[in-house]
Amino acid sequence: MLAVITGASSGLGVVFARKLAARGYDLLLIARREDRLQSIAREIAEQYHARAEILVADLTDDATLAAVAARIRDAADLGLLVNNAGFGTLGYFFDADPDVQAKMHRLHVLATMRLSHAALANLVPRAMAGSGIINVSSVAAFAPSPQSVSYGATKTWMNRFTEGLAIELAVKSSPVTVQALCPGFILTEFHDAAGLDRSVIPASLWMTADFVVEESLRSFDRRSLFVVPGWRYKLLVWMLRLLPGGLIRWGSIRAAQRYKRPKG
Ligand SMILES: NC(=O)c1ccc[n+]([C@@H]2O[C@H](COP(=O)([O-])OP(=O)(O)OC[C@H]3O[C@@H](n4cnc5c(N)ncnc54)[C@H](OP(=O)(O)O)[C@@H]3O)[C@@H](O)[C@H]2O)c1
């Protein structure tokens, strides 16, 4: 069975690749950095004896995205799609480069929508138990995210989109599973790219990519829709669901005022 992983050149994507190869999947690894993809594919082939193909693609490019979608729709052995590619930015939306914000929407929203459509067009008629899609969202989906507005908004979209798909699949009694994975802070390259100073985040809030992916795959087997790894974040999401919106907005303003961006 084939697992397609976007954003497979670092962080969560690499760990998904290792763990899915260990579960017996062949892999299609997608990202922009060819050298990284090649070295991960080599590692997968050597250590897990799985077939690991790479596809160098910028998923914010329309033509490239259409080609990747066609590849997923036509893969006869498709079992799993992990929509994992993503990035964050830090700073007020009105100060941000709108082209970068548009790219984020393209990657988190349009690419997820297109590739999910291609995967479901393939998987639903085959009605294979254990097949499906993991959409890598974020705990940021559950609350407003000042200085990271597009990020929070696109991840909120991802949660609602995945929930809608789950309902449609249930209506059709389809065995195909969809998951919105909603982690908090994970030790990956994500924060370097976003320019976030890791030292301002309490140590207890950091998780490893290994822990997060293990939780995701274990929950996928149980067909859980929303997966929030770690008890601290489970508690946070539970509270956010109970608290009035006004109080959450007040807390968000205070937290954003306390955060000082690193110099340089
Ligand atoms: N780290 C966290 O704290 C955290 C928390 C919650 C959710 N997440 C989510 O987890 C997912 C994975 O992030 P990560 O933490 O593993 O960060 P990461 O190490 O920076 O990985 C991001 C991946 O996305 C790929 N990517 C970025 N832009 C792309 C594009 N235009 N086309 C194709 N691939 C692209 C990158 O590959 P190339 O640069 O080679 O293209 C890389 O493989 C993201 O969706 C992120 O929002 C992360």
The ligand as an ORCA input file, in Angstrom:
! r2SCAN-3c Opt
* xyz 0 1
  N       6.283     22.382     14.779
  C       5.191     22.764     15.425
  O       5.265     23.305     16.543
  C       3.836     22.516     14.812
  C       2.713     22.612     15.648
  C       1.454     22.371     15.119
  C       1.308     22.028     13.791
  N       2.433     21.947     12.988
  C       2.218     21.609     11.584
  O       2.985     20.465     11.262
  C       3.237     20.451      9.843
  C       4.681     20.072      9.611
  O       5.513     21.076     10.154
  P       6.890     20.751     10.899
  O       6.728     21.165     12.312
  O       7.352     19.392     10.601
  O       7.820     21.874     10.226
  P       9.055     21.764      9.201
  O      10.101     20.882      9.763
  O       9.400     23.178      8.876
  O       8.421     21.025      7.922
  C       7.586     21.678      7.004
  C       7.552     20.862      5.738
  O       6.683     21.502      4.775
  C       7.342     21.560      3.529
  N       6.851     22.688      2.736
  C       6.820     23.992      3.085
  N       6.369     24.744      2.073
  C       6.105     23.887      1.047
  C       5.636     24.069     -0.292
  N       5.340     25.292     -0.785
  N       5.488     22.973     -1.087
  C       5.808     21.735     -0.615
  N       6.256     21.510      0.637
  C       6.422     22.581      1.457
  C       8.821     21.692      3.886
  O       9.642     21.181      2.834
  P      10.486     22.054      1.767
  O      10.942     23.296      2.470
  O      11.595     21.120      1.382
  O       9.513     22.298      0.662
  C       8.922     20.752      5.080
  O       9.118     19.425      4.647
  C       2.853     21.846      9.322
  O       1.614     21.765      8.650
  C       2.690     22.669     10.601
  O       1.741     23.698     10.449
  C       3.682     22.174     13.465
*
